[in-house]
């Protein structure tokens, strides 16, 4: 029987697992669970005899891929897929997929929630300020970026966006101002909401030269990946500009420097929380299961990321 493994050190919500089970078992597949595991070796052992794997933030590295003797497809339940070794998967003829759009509203709500939290001085009782009429720049206008724009409109924010892969017409049909470059975006906006992937072109790309263009007061909101930030440059900017704040859904490696020197100017979630809602759990998990069924039964590669 075809086996589908859910490997999650941060488990799906029970209702999401129920939905995944329904999809897989109706297709005649067996569902296997590996939850709250404590060692990569547990994942390596569990993948040995399965045909498909669903992961969240778990690392499907070369060791995992090589251990999957029957493995045909890996689906990351979420948008980012830098936790899959795409080269190793391609070399073994394994299809790697993500589930774009399924977590987008959850991530967008977190981004705006962190902005409100910061604007109100982390609810410490002191006077803060409003988001209304502030200028928000959205760096990458994909599923999450579109939802950030939709929610930010409700706050009365002025919204700009830059995405080299999306036309000006597509951006501006949403009532968002399209700009021609990242440099222009940062120079125009008090707030920047980051939604770029972590790849060879973007890692370390959010640097001093770019961030220093932002007008005061400036707030960088990162619900993307830690790797896109040049952390040394960000720290230097904090030292040079007292108006700058950083809100992130992932802790920087130099978190201790922020804690020691910049109290009240940053907020980091204790673990990545963008997709940590029941709705996002359900949406992404069930989408992953449906994609596996469609791939194994019909050869559907719509969301393949290692083409």
Backbone as CSV, one residue per row, in Angstrom:
resi,resn,N_x,N_y,N_z,CA_x,CA_y,CA_z,C_x,C_y,C_z
1,UNK,0.842,-1.199,0.000,0.000,0.000,0.000,0.881,1.254,0.000
2,UNK,0.467,2.262,-0.744,1.171,3.540,-0.777,1.117,4.198,0.595
3,UNK,2.287,4.639,1.085,2.367,5.248,2.411,2.710,6.726,2.310
4,UNK,1.995,7.535,3.105,2.251,8.970,3.204,2.650,9.277,4.641
5,UNK,3.819,9.886,4.812,4.324,10.228,6.139,4.127,11.708,6.417
6,UNK,3.561,12.027,7.577,3.583,13.392,8.097,4.717,13.448,9.113
7,UNK,5.757,14.221,8.804,6.901,14.362,9.711,6.937,15.793,10.217
8,UNK,6.526,15.990,11.468,6.400,17.346,12.011,6.895,17.407,13.445
9,UNK,8.014,18.119,13.650,8.420,18.325,15.041,7.520,19.357,15.708
10,UNK,6.885,20.232,14.916,5.798,21.095,15.395,4.527,20.566,14.734
11,UNK,3.750,19.749,15.443,2.647,19.035,14.801,1.568,19.954,14.231
12,UNK,0.877,19.446,13.221,-0.344,20.077,12.755,-1.385,20.037,13.873
13,UNK,-2.364,20.931,13.797,-3.513,20.835,14.699,-4.227,19.511,14.443
14,UNK,-4.808,18.903,15.488,-5.483,17.616,15.299,-6.517,17.623,14.182
15,UNK,-7.239,18.734,14.045,-8.263,18.796,13.000,-7.621,18.768,11.617
16,UNK,-6.412,19.318,11.491,-5.699,19.263,10.217,-5.269,17.838,9.902
17,UNK,-4.778,17.120,10.917,-4.391,15.721,10.715,-5.598,14.896,10.288
18,UNK,-6.737,15.179,10.887,-7.965,14.466,10.503,-8.286,14.700,9.032
19,UNK,-8.136,15.954,8.597,-8.410,16.279,7.201,-7.436,15.613,6.254
20,UNK,-6.150,15.592,6.631,-5.128,14.926,5.817,-5.424,13.428,5.732
21,UNK,-5.786,12.855,6.875,-6.092,11.419,6.901,-7.271,11.097,5.986
22,UNK,-8.279,11.936,6.018,-9.459,11.706,5.179,-9.077,11.698,3.694
23,UNK,-8.271,12.685,3.284,-7.858,12.783,1.882,-7.022,11.569,1.474
24,UNK,-6.048,11.203,2.299,-5.142,10.112,1.926,-5.840,8.756,1.959
25,UNK,-6.649,8.525,2.981,-7.303,7.221,3.083,-8.387,7.044,2.034
26,UNK,-9.066,8.125,1.650,-10.047,8.032,0.571,-9.372,7.688,-0.760
27,UNK,-8.089,8.032,-0.870,-7.328,7.691,-2.073,-6.771,6.271,-2.015
28,UNK,-6.980,5.597,-0.889,-6.476,4.240,-0.727,-5.055,4.177,-0.203
29,UNK,-4.575,5.293,0.387,-3.219,5.350,0.921,-3.242,5.159,2.436
30,UNK,-2.093,4.778,2.974,-1.918,4.662,4.427,-1.210,5.914,4.940
31,UNK,-1.704,6.473,6.043,-1.074,7.648,6.643,-0.257,7.235,7.857
32,UNK,0.991,7.729,7.901,1.905,7.448,9.011,2.281,8.772,9.665
33,UNK,2.261,8.812,10.995,2.562,10.043,11.725,3.900,9.950,12.461
34,UNK,4.697,11.015,12.315,5.900,11.201,13.130,5.815,12.618,13.677
35,UNK,5.388,12.735,14.937,5.170,14.048,15.541,6.072,14.228,16.757
36,UNK,6.445,15.498,17.014,7.244,15.834,18.203,8.531,15.028,18.302
37,UNK,9.122,14.696,17.174,10.353,13.914,17.229,11.514,14.782,17.709
38,UNK,12.507,14.155,18.283,13.580,14.898,18.947,14.928,14.806,18.243
39,UNK,15.033,13.933,17.251,16.316,13.747,16.568,16.096,13.588,15.072
40,UNK,16.988,14.135,14.248,16.902,13.909,12.793,16.908,12.426,12.438
41,UNK,17.519,11.617,13.286,17.568,10.175,13.028,16.166,9.568,13.015
42,UNK,15.263,10.135,13.831,13.884,9.646,13.854,13.229,9.835,12.490
43,UNK,13.486,10.994,11.885,12.938,11.291,10.555,13.556,10.339,9.523
44,UNK,14.842,10.139,9.598,15.544,9.265,8.650,14.987,7.835,8.706
45,UNK,14.719,7.351,9.913,14.159,6.004,10.064,12.729,5.940,9.527
46,UNK,11.943,6.981,9.812,10.526,6.961,9.432,10.314,7.035,7.926
47,UNK,11.262,7.651,7.219,11.089,7.868,5.779,11.495,6.645,4.953
48,UNK,12.052,5.632,5.596,12.672,4.508,4.889,11.731,3.802,3.911
49,UNK,10.449,3.645,4.273,9.568,2.834,3.424,8.307,3.571,2.979
50,UNK,8.364,4.911,2.942,7.171,5.669,2.537,7.331,6.194,1.113
51,UNK,6.203,6.492,0.501,6.190,6.992,-0.875,6.123,8.510,-0.946
52,UNK,5.611,9.123,0.113,5.415,10.569,0.111,5.587,11.113,1.517
53,UNK,6.013,12.381,1.596,6.240,13.015,2.897,5.628,14.407,2.886
54,UNK,4.960,14.740,3.987,4.494,16.106,4.241,5.302,16.646,5.413
55,UNK,5.904,17.827,5.233,6.665,18.464,6.305,6.170,19.883,6.506
56,UNK,6.579,20.477,7.620,6.331,21.896,7.868,7.685,22.614,7.851
57,UNK,8.258,22.878,9.018,9.577,23.504,9.070,10.700,22.465,9.151
58,UNK,10.326,21.211,9.079,11.283,20.114,9.199,12.230,20.093,8.001
59,UNK,13.465,19.643,8.234,14.472,19.646,7.179,14.490,18.309,6.425
60,UNK,14.101,18.382,5.163,14.230,17.229,4.278,15.579,17.366,3.586
61,UNK,16.643,17.026,4.317,17.996,17.204,3.798,18.431,15.970,3.002
62,UNK,19.683,15.982,2.567,20.175,14.901,1.726,20.080,13.556,2.429
63,UNK,20.358,13.535,3.736,20.307,12.275,4.483,18.893,11.698,4.497
64,UNK,17.914,12.563,4.689,16.511,12.123,4.676,16.137,11.617,3.290
65,UNK,16.506,12.363,2.275,16.141,12.010,0.897,16.783,10.695,0.479
66,UNK,18.030,10.500,0.838,18.709,9.252,0.485,18.137,8.054,1.231
67,UNK,17.600,8.314,2.442,17.016,7.222,3.232,15.659,6.782,2.692
68,UNK,15.000,7.656,1.918,13.673,7.337,1.393,13.755,6.473,0.148
69,UNK,13.902,5.188,0.322,14.114,4.270,-0.800,12.942,4.264,-1.776
70,UNK,11.724,4.473,-1.258,10.540,4.482,-2.127,10.001,5.886,-2.373
71,UNK,10.708,6.871,-1.863,10.179,8.239,-1.853,10.031,8.804,-3.271
72,UNK,8.854,9.366,-3.532,8.549,9.932,-4.842,8.227,11.416,-4.792
73,UNK,7.748,11.892,-3.631,7.333,13.282,-3.523,7.465,13.773,-2.087
74,UNK,7.937,15.015,-1.940,7.987,15.720,-0.655,7.193,17.004,-0.827
75,UNK,6.275,17.259,0.083,5.506,18.510,0.027,5.721,19.280,1.317
76,UNK,6.176,20.509,1.172,6.293,21.405,2.319,4.969,22.144,2.475
77,UNK,4.275,21.922,3.581,2.994,22.572,3.836,3.255,24.022,4.219
78,UNK,3.332,24.873,3.233,3.656,26.281,3.414,4.271,26.808,2.143
79,UNK,4.625,28.081,2.162,5.150,28.710,0.945,6.644,28.491,0.762
80,UNK,7.434,28.744,1.821,8.884,28.598,1.709,9.272,27.133,1.596
81,UNK,10.360,26.859,0.883,10.792,25.471,0.717,12.310,25.343,0.810
82,UNK,12.954,26.305,1.485,14.401,26.241,1.643,14.827,25.146,2.621
83,UNK,13.866,24.489,3.269,14.188,23.366,4.150,14.193,22.025,3.408
84,UNK,14.029,22.065,2.090,14.157,20.863,1.261,15.445,20.982,0.450
85,UNK,16.254,19.950,0.439,17.450,19.919,-0.401,16.997,19.602,-1.826
86,UNK,16.779,20.644,-2.601,16.213,20.470,-3.942,17.160,19.711,-4.864
87,UNK,18.442,19.957,-4.723,19.400,19.264,-5.585,19.384,17.763,-5.323
88,UNK,19.373,17.395,-4.037,19.336,15.971,-3.687,18.041,15.332,-4.177
89,UNK,16.928,16.056,-4.045,15.644,15.531,-4.511,15.663,15.338,-6.025
90,UNK,16.178,16.314,-6.738,16.236,16.231,-8.198,17.110,15.074,-8.648
91,UNK,18.248,14.899,-7.999,19.166,13.821,-8.359,18.532,12.446,-8.183
92,UNK,17.604,12.333,-7.229,16.929,11.051,-7.001,15.599,10.944,-7.737
93,UNK,15.260,11.977,-8.513,14.005,11.944,-9.258,12.783,12.135,-8.389
94,UNK,12.969,12.801,-7.248,11.870,13.054,-6.317,11.282,14.428,-6.593
95,UNK,9.980,14.500,-6.662,9.279,15.766,-6.867,9.152,16.504,-5.537
96,UNK,9.576,17.763,-5.514,9.410,18.613,-4.325,8.371,19.686,-4.629
97,UNK,7.470,19.901,-3.694,6.409,20.892,-3.864,6.261,21.743,-2.605
98,UNK,5.638,22.905,-2.768,5.141,23.691,-1.648,3.643,23.858,-1.809
99,UNK,3.015,24.593,-0.897,1.568,24.836,-0.988,1.326,26.348,-0.941
100,UNK,1.667,27.057,-2.006,1.598,28.522,-1.974,0.200,29.045,-1.705
101,UNK,0.148,30.086,-0.875,-1.116,30.761,-0.600,-1.906,30.236,0.578
102,UNK,-1.611,29.042,1.035,-2.441,28.439,2.077,-2.239,29.092,3.443
103,UNK,-1.034,29.604,3.704,-0.747,30.246,4.989,-0.758,31.776,4.888
104,UNK,-1.097,32.303,3.736,-0.820,33.717,3.456,-1.587,34.674,4.351
105,UNK,-2.847,34.391,4.636,-3.600,35.309,5.492,-3.059,35.297,6.918
106,UNK,-2.694,34.110,7.402,-2.141,34.006,8.763,-0.865,34.820,8.899
107,UNK,0.028,34.717,7.915,1.285,35.463,7.960,1.015,36.962,7.878
108,UNK,0.100,37.350,6.999,-0.226,38.771,6.843,-0.805,39.356,8.124
109,UNK,-1.682,38.625,8.783,-2.258,39.112,10.039,-1.182,39.275,11.101
110,UNK,-0.215,38.349,11.132,0.873,38.476,12.093,1.696,39.732,11.813
111,UNK,1.987,39.994,10.540,2.773,41.183,10.178,2.096,42.455,10.666
112,UNK,0.794,42.581,10.403,0.080,43.782,10.855,-0.065,43.800,12.374
113,UNK,-0.230,42.620,12.972,-0.323,42.555,14.426,0.945,43.045,15.100
114,UNK,2.100,42.676,14.549,3.367,43.145,15.113,3.519,44.647,14.933
115,UNK,3.025,45.176,13.806,3.086,46.628,13.597,2.265,47.375,14.655
116,UNK,1.070,46.892,14.922,0.221,47.523,15.946,0.887,47.413,17.317
117,UNK,1.406,46.242,17.632,2.058,46.003,18.930,3.206,46.983,19.141
118,UNK,4.004,47.183,18.110,5.130,48.116,18.200,4.652,49.561,18.283
119,UNK,3.674,49.910,17.456,3.183,51.294,17.433,2.619,51.711,18.781
120,UNK,2.075,50.755,19.523,1.515,51.040,20.851,2.496,50.713,21.970
121,UNK,3.793,50.778,21.649,4.856,50.584,22.651,4.700,49.272,23.414
122,UNK,4.329,48.220,22.678,4.211,46.877,23.253,3.239,46.856,24.437
123,UNK,2.229,47.730,24.327,1.164,47.806,25.345,1.705,48.036,26.755
124,UNK,2.681,48.954,26.842,3.284,49.224,28.157,2.605,50.379,28.901
125,UNK,1.521,50.903,28.351,0.790,51.968,29.012,1.165,53.369,28.562
126,UNK,2.246,53.500,27.814,2.679,54.807,27.339,2.029,55.133,25.996
127,UNK,1.983,56.413,25.682,1.365,56.851,24.439,2.147,56.353,23.233
128,UNK,1.417,55.854,22.243,2.045,55.387,21.009,1.592,56.219,19.830
129,UNK,1.482,55.588,18.666,0.991,56.297,17.482,0.157,55.350,16.639
130,UNK,-0.477,55.897,15.612,-1.393,55.131,14.772,-0.740,54.747,13.445
131,UNK,-1.263,53.676,12.846,-0.778,53.255,11.540,-1.412,54.057,10.401
132,UNK,-2.534,54.677,10.676,-3.235,55.455,9.657,-2.312,56.520,9.061
133,UNK,-2.312,56.586,7.736,-1.528,57.552,6.956,-0.029,57.259,6.924
134,UNK,0.422,56.202,7.588,1.818,55.806,7.454,1.987,55.093,6.103
135,UNK,3.203,55.156,5.558,3.451,54.542,4.259,4.093,53.171,4.436
136,UNK,3.438,52.166,3.897,3.878,50.777,4.012,4.418,50.300,2.670
137,UNK,5.626,49.755,2.685,6.202,49.148,1.494,6.178,47.639,1.604
138,UNK,5.657,46.986,0.595,5.586,45.525,0.582,6.647,45.013,-0.380
139,UNK,7.641,44.321,0.156,8.752,43.810,-0.649,8.453,42.372,-1.032
140,UNK,7.944,42.199,-2.226,7.464,40.955,-2.840,5.946,40.893,-2.694
141,UNK,5.271,40.934,-3.845,3.821,41.070,-3.852,3.154,39.767,-4.301
142,UNK,3.483,38.701,-3.566,2.850,37.418,-3.824,1.619,37.232,-2.956
143,UNK,1.330,35.979,-2.605,0.125,35.680,-1.826,0.097,36.446,-0.505
144,UNK,1.213,36.414,0.235,1.246,37.100,1.529,1.194,38.604,1.326
145,UNK,1.993,39.118,0.396,2.012,40.551,0.147,0.643,41.110,-0.200
146,UNK,-0.106,40.382,-1.013,-1.453,40.827,-1.379,-2.359,40.908,-0.149
147,UNK,-2.228,39.921,0.744,-3.046,39.946,1.961,-2.620,41.053,2.914
148,UNK,-1.313,41.330,2.986,-0.847,42.454,3.797,-1.461,43.746,3.281
149,UNK,-1.476,43.926,1.965,-2.067,45.130,1.374,-3.550,45.233,1.705
150,UNK,-4.253,44.125,1.594,-5.694,44.124,1.874,-5.972,44.554,3.310
151,UNK,-5.226,44.005,4.255,-5.456,44.332,5.660,-5.007,45.758,5.966
152,UNK,-3.864,46.157,5.412,-3.321,47.496,5.685,-4.255,48.595,5.190
153,UNK,-5.000,48.314,4.131,-5.972,49.305,3.640,-7.003,49.617,4.715
154,UNK,-7.350,48.608,5.490,-8.317,48.814,6.564,-7.801,49.734,7.659
155,UNK,-6.480,49.828,7.784,-5.866,50.744,8.749,-5.678,52.143,8.168
156,UNK,-5.970,52.299,6.891,-5.784,53.597,6.258,-4.344,53.910,5.921
157,UNK,-3.532,52.881,5.717,-2.138,53.092,5.361,-1.999,53.384,3.868
158,UNK,-0.959,54.111,3.509,-0.594,54.306,2.112,0.322,53.152,1.735
159,UNK,0.071,52.500,0.613,0.737,51.238,0.325,1.474,51.282,-1.005
160,UNK,2.748,50.880,-0.960,3.580,50.713,-2.153,4.070,49.267,-2.191
161,UNK,4.454,48.801,-3.375,4.978,47.445,-3.480,6.023,47.361,-4.582
162,UNK,6.982,46.458,-4.368,7.961,46.138,-5.401,8.063,44.640,-5.539
163,UNK,7.962,44.180,-6.780,8.156,42.762,-7.091,8.578,42.670,-8.549
164,UNK,9.817,42.244,-8.803,10.302,42.201,-10.182,9.598,41.177,-11.056
165,UNK,8.819,40.293,-10.438,8.170,39.230,-11.189,6.677,39.486,-11.421
166,UNK,6.188,40.623,-10.943,4.770,40.948,-11.090,4.649,42.302,-11.775
167,UNK,3.748,42.408,-12.724,3.627,43.633,-13.507,3.054,44.777,-12.683
168,UNK,3.387,45.974,-13.124,2.845,47.178,-12.503,1.320,47.155,-12.535
169,UNK,0.764,46.696,-13.640,-0.701,46.676,-13.797,-1.352,45.747,-12.775
170,UNK,-0.736,44.600,-12.538,-1.312,43.657,-11.574,-1.278,44.217,-10.166
171,UNK,-0.197,44.896,-9.817,-0.094,45.493,-8.488,-1.083,46.641,-8.332
172,UNK,-1.155,47.494,-9.330,-1.956,48.711,-9.190,-3.449,48.470,-9.325
173,UNK,-3.841,47.317,-9.851,-5.279,47.008,-9.894,-5.834,46.797,-8.489
174,UNK,-4.933,46.531,-7.520,-5.341,46.364,-6.121,-5.326,47.687,-5.358
175,UNK,-5.094,48.786,-6.058,-5.029,50.079,-5.377,-3.729,50.297,-4.641
176,UNK,-2.676,49.613,-5.083,-1.350,49.712,-4.486,-0.425,50.392,-5.490
177,UNK,0.449,51.271,-5.015,1.395,51.952,-5.892,2.595,51.051,-6.169
178,UNK,2.829,50.754,-7.450,3.986,49.944,-7.834,5.204,50.852,-8.001
179,UNK,6.345,50.407,-7.486,7.592,51.155,-7.663,8.569,50.307,-8.469
180,UNK,9.580,50.953,-9.021,10.436,50.300,-10.006,11.612,49.525,-9.423
181,UNK,11.925,49.739,-8.154,13.091,49.072,-7.572,12.944,48.954,-6.069
182,UNK,13.735,48.067,-5.481,13.759,47.943,-4.026,14.257,49.241,-3.402
183,UNK,15.229,49.874,-4.029,15.776,51.133,-3.501,14.700,52.205,-3.416
184,UNK,13.877,52.284,-4.449,12.787,53.268,-4.436,11.768,52.946,-3.354
185,UNK,11.476,51.671,-3.187,10.507,51.247,-2.171,10.959,51.673,-0.779
186,UNK,12.224,51.376,-0.460,12.725,51.670,0.883,12.831,53.179,1.111
187,UNK,13.139,53.919,0.072,13.256,55.369,0.207,11.916,56.046,0.440
188,UNK,10.828,55.396,0.053,9.490,55.987,0.169,8.771,55.647,1.466
189,UNK,9.189,54.562,2.137,8.306,53.948,3.128,8.853,53.975,4.558
190,UNK,7.945,54.301,5.508,8.261,54.222,6.935,8.266,52.777,7.420
191,UNK,7.394,51.970,6.818,7.296,50.548,7.159,7.656,49.731,5.923
192,UNK,8.430,48.679,6.138,8.674,47.699,5.085,8.264,46.336,5.619
193,UNK,7.419,45.632,4.853,7.025,44.269,5.200,7.681,43.324,4.202
194,UNK,8.558,42.452,4.710,9.379,41.583,3.873,8.701,40.252,3.585
195,UNK,8.648,39.890,2.304,8.052,38.605,1.921,8.856,37.899,0.837
196,UNK,10.146,38.225,0.749,10.996,37.597,-0.252,11.452,36.220,0.221
197,UNK,11.693,35.290,-0.709,12.213,33.970,-0.329,13.698,34.068,0.000
198,UNK,14.221,33.032,0.627,15.664,32.957,0.888,16.299,32.114,-0.206
199,UNK,17.031,32.771,-1.098,17.741,32.046,-2.153,19.078,32.734,-2.410
200,UNK,19.801,32.274,-3.401,21.143,32.809,-3.642,21.133,34.287,-3.995
201,UNK,20.026,34.766,-4.563,19.936,36.180,-4.920,19.522,37.067,-3.748
202,UNK,18.785,36.517,-2.797,18.203,37.352,-1.741,18.905,37.258,-0.392
203,UNK,19.650,36.197,-0.145,20.305,36.058,1.162,21.251,37.231,1.410
204,UNK,21.122,37.828,2.592,21.945,38.977,3.008,21.647,40.248,2.207
205,UNK,20.590,40.231,1.397,20.330,41.374,0.517,19.713,42.569,1.246
206,UNK,19.117,42.344,2.400,18.529,43.448,3.166,19.652,43.991,4.047
207,UNK,20.351,44.978,3.508,21.606,45.433,4.096,21.553,46.907,4.475
208,UNK,22.678,47.412,4.932,22.749,48.800,5.416,22.393,49.792,4.310
209,UNK,22.932,49.583,3.127,22.688,50.512,2.025,21.207,50.651,1.727
210,UNK,20.481,49.541,1.776,19.045,49.547,1.481,18.242,50.121,2.645
211,UNK,18.493,49.614,3.837,17.706,50.019,5.005,17.920,51.489,5.371
212,UNK,19.116,51.993,5.141,19.411,53.380,5.508,18.645,54.386,4.655
213,UNK,18.049,53.933,3.555,17.251,54.812,2.710,15.887,55.127,3.321
214,UNK,15.450,54.324,4.302,14.103,54.501,4.847,13.984,55.814,5.613
215,UNK,12.882,56.553,5.409,12.676,57.795,6.163,12.336,57.496,7.619
216,UNK,12.645,58.433,8.497,12.362,58.268,9.927,10.910,58.652,10.229
217,UNK,10.278,57.964,11.192,10.750,56.759,11.881,10.569,55.543,10.976
218,UNK,11.447,54.571,11.104,11.453,53.427,10.199,11.263,52.122,10.962
219,UNK,10.460,51.229,10.364,10.186,49.922,10.977,10.306,48.845,9.899
220,UNK,11.167,47.876,10.130,11.299,46.721,9.248,10.562,45.547,9.873
221,UNK,9.676,44.934,9.103,8.892,43.799,9.580,9.274,42.579,8.740
222,UNK,9.779,41.554,9.389,10.260,40.369,8.681,9.449,39.139,9.064
223,UNK,8.553,38.726,8.169,7.871,37.440,8.354,8.356,36.450,7.300
224,UNK,9.518,36.753,6.701,10.098,35.886,5.684,11.113,34.950,6.341
225,UNK,12.394,35.113,6.020,13.427,34.234,6.544,14.547,35.062,7.160
226,UNK,15.217,34.518,8.150,16.326,35.216,8.799,17.470,35.465,7.828
227,UNK,17.680,34.535,6.896,18.842,34.593,6.020,18.840,35.782,5.071
228,UNK,17.684,36.390,4.844,17.650,37.524,3.902,18.201,38.802,4.535
229,UNK,18.322,38.812,5.856,18.817,39.988,6.573,20.325,39.906,6.766
230,UNK,21.016,40.985,6.449,22.422,41.108,6.826,22.429,41.620,8.266
231,UNK,22.593,40.709,9.210,22.400,41.040,10.619,23.452,42.009,11.144
232,UNK,24.668,41.928,10.651,25.708,42.872,11.075,25.349,44.285,10.616
233,UNK,24.841,44.399,9.402,24.422,45.709,8.886,23.233,46.258,9.663
234,UNK,22.303,45.364,10.002,21.133,45.800,10.765,21.561,46.336,12.134
235,UNK,22.480,45.666,12.762,22.972,46.108,14.065,23.661,47.472,13.950
236,UNK,24.439,47.662,12.904,25.103,48.946,12.682,24.063,50.058,12.474
237,UNK,23.017,49.743,11.744,21.962,50.731,11.511,21.281,51.113,12.824
238,UNK,21.046,50.140,13.693,20.457,50.417,15.001,21.346,51.352,15.815
239,UNK,22.633,51.179,15.693,23.568,52.036,16.412,23.571,53.451,15.845
240,UNK,23.403,53.568,14.532,23.468,54.874,13.873,22.154,55.639,13.898
241,UNK,21.025,54.898,13.963,19.712,55.558,13.883,18.816,55.105,15.023
242,UNK,18.505,56.029,15.919,17.680,55.694,17.074,16.203,55.574,16.732
243,UNK,15.849,55.974,15.507,14.446,55.905,15.097,14.078,54.542,14.522
244,UNK,15.052,53.642,14.347,14.822,52.404,13.603,14.350,51.281,14.534
245,UNK,13.350,50.502,14.060,12.836,49.360,14.819,12.778,48.135,13.912
246,UNK,12.885,46.972,14.537,12.864,45.706,13.794,11.906,44.742,14.472
247,UNK,10.939,44.236,13.711,9.952,43.284,14.193,10.086,42.033,13.353
248,UNK,10.293,40.895,13.984,10.609,39.712,13.194,9.939,38.451,13.726
249,UNK,9.506,37.628,12.786,8.931,36.327,13.111,10.015,35.250,13.178
250,UNK,11.249,35.686,13.303,12.351,34.750,13.508,13.454,35.488,14.252
251,UNK,13.986,34.883,15.283,15.012,35.547,16.080,16.324,35.645,15.300
252,UNK,16.998,36.794,15.333,18.314,36.899,14.690,19.365,36.169,15.523
253,UNK,20.459,35.814,14.882,21.524,35.131,15.620,22.188,36.061,16.630
254,UNK,22.116,37.372,16.364,22.693,38.352,17.303,21.631,38.969,18.216
255,UNK,20.653,38.160,18.578,19.571,38.606,19.458,20.102,39.220,20.757
256,UNK,21.148,38.659,21.304,21.697,39.151,22.578,22.131,40.607,22.476
257,UNK,22.631,41.029,21.315,23.030,42.429,21.126,21.827,43.365,21.192
258,UNK,20.717,42.926,20.621,19.496,43.734,20.681,18.991,43.829,22.122
259,UNK,19.012,42.694,22.811,18.534,42.675,24.199,19.379,43.572,25.094
260,UNK,20.669,43.617,24.848,21.580,44.382,25.701,21.531,45.881,25.422
261,UNK,21.224,46.250,24.176,21.423,47.648,23.794,20.211,48.390,23.247
262,UNK,19.155,47.682,22.850,18.102,48.361,22.094,16.698,48.032,22.597
263,UNK,16.541,47.986,23.895,15.243,47.680,24.482,14.180,48.647,23.972
264,UNK,13.015,48.108,23.618,11.906,48.927,23.151,11.919,49.206,21.665
265,UNK,12.926,48.675,20.954,13.025,48.944,19.516,12.946,47.667,18.678
266,UNK,12.597,46.560,19.299,12.530,45.306,18.551,11.494,44.392,19.178
267,UNK,11.053,43.432,18.380,10.229,42.335,18.891,10.509,41.117,18.027
268,UNK,10.784,39.986,18.682,11.022,38.732,17.990,10.096,37.670,18.568
269,UNK,9.379,36.962,17.721,8.574,35.857,18.222,9.507,34.751,18.721
270,UNK,9.106,33.991,19.742,9.989,32.958,20.297,10.254,31.800,19.347
271,UNK,9.361,31.578,18.403,9.580,30.611,17.325,8.758,31.097,16.138
272,UNK,9.047,30.588,14.968,8.359,31.089,13.780,6.868,30.792,13.888
273,UNK,6.062,31.851,13.840,4.645,31.730,14.155,3.716,32.143,13.013
274,UNK,4.283,32.550,11.870,3.445,33.068,10.789,2.310,32.150,10.402
275,UNK,2.577,30.869,10.317,1.560,29.905,9.895,0.892,29.200,11.067
276,UNK,1.141,29.686,12.290,0.645,28.995,13.475,-0.781,29.421,13.822
277,UNK,-1.695,29.122,12.908,-3.118,29.269,13.204,-3.802,27.963,12.824
278,UNK,-4.922,27.710,13.435,-5.655,26.488,13.124,-6.064,26.469,11.658
279,UNK,-6.490,27.644,11.165,-6.942,27.708,9.779,-5.812,27.432,8.799
280,UNK,-4.636,28.028,9.058,-3.493,27.809,8.174,-3.030,26.358,8.235
281,UNK,-3.037,25.780,9.434,-2.721,24.359,9.604,-3.596,23.505,8.698
282,UNK,-4.885,23.754,8.786,-5.839,22.951,8.013,-5.626,23.164,6.519
283,UNK,-5.576,24.422,6.108,-5.457,24.736,4.688,-4.205,24.123,4.068
284,UNK,-3.040,24.357,4.705,-1.777,23.896,4.135,-1.661,22.369,4.178
285,UNK,-2.082,21.778,5.289,-1.984,20.329,5.420,-2.853,19.589,4.425
286,UNK,-4.095,20.024,4.282,-5.004,19.360,3.345,-4.573,19.611,1.908
287,UNK,-4.085,20.827,1.628,-3.569,21.114,0.281,-2.407,20.183,-0.047
288,UNK,-1.507,19.976,0.932,-0.363,19.076,0.716,-0.837,17.660,0.416
289,UNK,-1.820,17.196,1.169,-2.337,15.842,0.951,-2.972,15.710,-0.432
290,UNK,-3.735,16.704,-0.840,-4.379,16.665,-2.160,-3.341,16.692,-3.286
291,UNK,-2.284,17.468,-3.085,-1.237,17.528,-4.099,-0.524,16.185,-4.232
292,UNK,-0.310,15.509,-3.121,0.312,14.182,-3.156,-0.572,13.195,-3.905
293,UNK,-1.849,13.192,-3.588,-2.778,12.284,-4.266,-2.809,12.571,-5.762
294,UNK,-2.894,13.842,-6.130,-2.955,14.201,-7.552,-1.657,13.859,-8.284
295,UNK,-0.542,13.975,-7.586,0.741,13.617,-8.209,0.851,12.107,-8.397
296,UNK,0.575,11.345,-7.341,0.768,9.894,-7.408,-0.251,9.212,-8.314
297,UNK,-1.452,9.767,-8.375,-2.492,9.146,-9.197,-2.536,9.692,-10.620
298,UNK,-2.253,11.010,-10.762,-2.464,11.653,-12.062,-1.220,12.302,-12.655
299,UNK,-0.095,12.257,-11.907,1.118,12.881,-12.404,1.099,14.399,-12.389
300,UNK,0.213,14.991,-11.602,0.072,16.447,-11.551,1.258,17.077,-10.817
301,UNK,2.012,17.941,-11.519,3.195,18.588,-10.950,3.019,20.103,-10.822
302,UNK,1.791,20.549,-10.660,1.490,21.983,-10.701,2.362,22.811,-9.771
303,UNK,2.587,22.357,-8.576,3.320,23.157,-7.586,4.757,22.666,-7.366
304,UNK,5.298,21.967,-8.341,6.670,21.461,-8.207,7.651,22.637,-8.180
305,UNK,8.646,22.575,-7.277,9.612,23.665,-7.125,11.023,23.252,-7.546
306,UNK,11.213,22.003,-7.908,12.558,21.570,-8.365,12.496,21.130,-9.822
307,UNK,11.929,21.976,-10.665,11.801,21.663,-12.092,13.150,21.801,-12.784
